[in-house]
Amino acid sequence: MPAALAASHGDRAPVVTGEFRLGDVRHITASSQPLREELGWKPQVTFAEGMAEFAAAPLRAG
């Protein structure tokens, strides 16, 4: 995913060192398969379209 985000922003892919910083989330997994199977859900945009929109979105202070 970092490479897709970088490509959407017109930048080069990050260098992955395998190291982590204190406080980094080490593993995240998610699947839309249950939504697809149980509810018939389908995404409205492709992964690449979503990454491009995310890369171009203005930062928001919370």
C-alpha positions in Angstrom: 0.0 0.0 0.0 2.8 2.6 0.6 3.9 2.1 -3.0 0.4 2.7 -4.3 0.0 5.8 -2.2 3.4 7.2 -3.3 2.5 6.5 -7.0 -0.9 8.2 -6.6 1.0 11.3 -5.3 3.6 11.1 -8.1 6.4 10.2 -5.8 8.8 7.3 -5.6 8.0 4.2 -3.5 9.3 4.3 0.1 12.3 2.3 1.2 11.1 -0.4 3.6 13.9 -1.3 6.1 12.0 -3.7 8.3 12.7 -1.5 11.3 9.9 0.0 13.3 9.6 3.0 15.6 8.2 3.0 19.1 4.5 3.3 18.9 4.2 2.0 15.3 1.4 -0.4 14.5 3.1 -3.6 13.5 0.4 -5.6 11.8 -3.0 -4.6 10.4 -5.2 -6.8 8.3 -8.7 -6.1 7.0 -10.9 -7.8 4.5 -14.1 -6.7 2.8 -14.9 -10.3 2.0 -17.5 -10.7 4.8 -19.3 -7.6 3.6 -19.3 -8.8 0.0 -20.5 -12.3 0.9 -23.0 -11.5 3.6 -24.4 -8.2 2.4 -23.6 -8.1 -1.3 -21.5 -5.0 -0.8 -19.4 -3.8 -3.7 -16.9 -0.9 -3.6 -17.8 2.2 -5.5 -14.2 3.1 -6.4 -11.1 1.0 -7.2 -8.2 0.8 -4.8 -6.1 3.0 -7.2 -8.9 5.6 -7.3 -9.2 5.6 -3.6 -5.4 6.0 -3.1 -5.3 8.9 -5.6 -8.2 10.7 -3.8 -6.5 10.1 -0.4 -3.2 11.4 -1.7 -4.8 14.6 -3.1 -7.0 15.3 -0.1 -6.1 18.3 2.1 -4.8 17.6 5.6 -7.3 18.3 8.3 -6.4 19.3 11.8 -8.6 17.4 14.2 
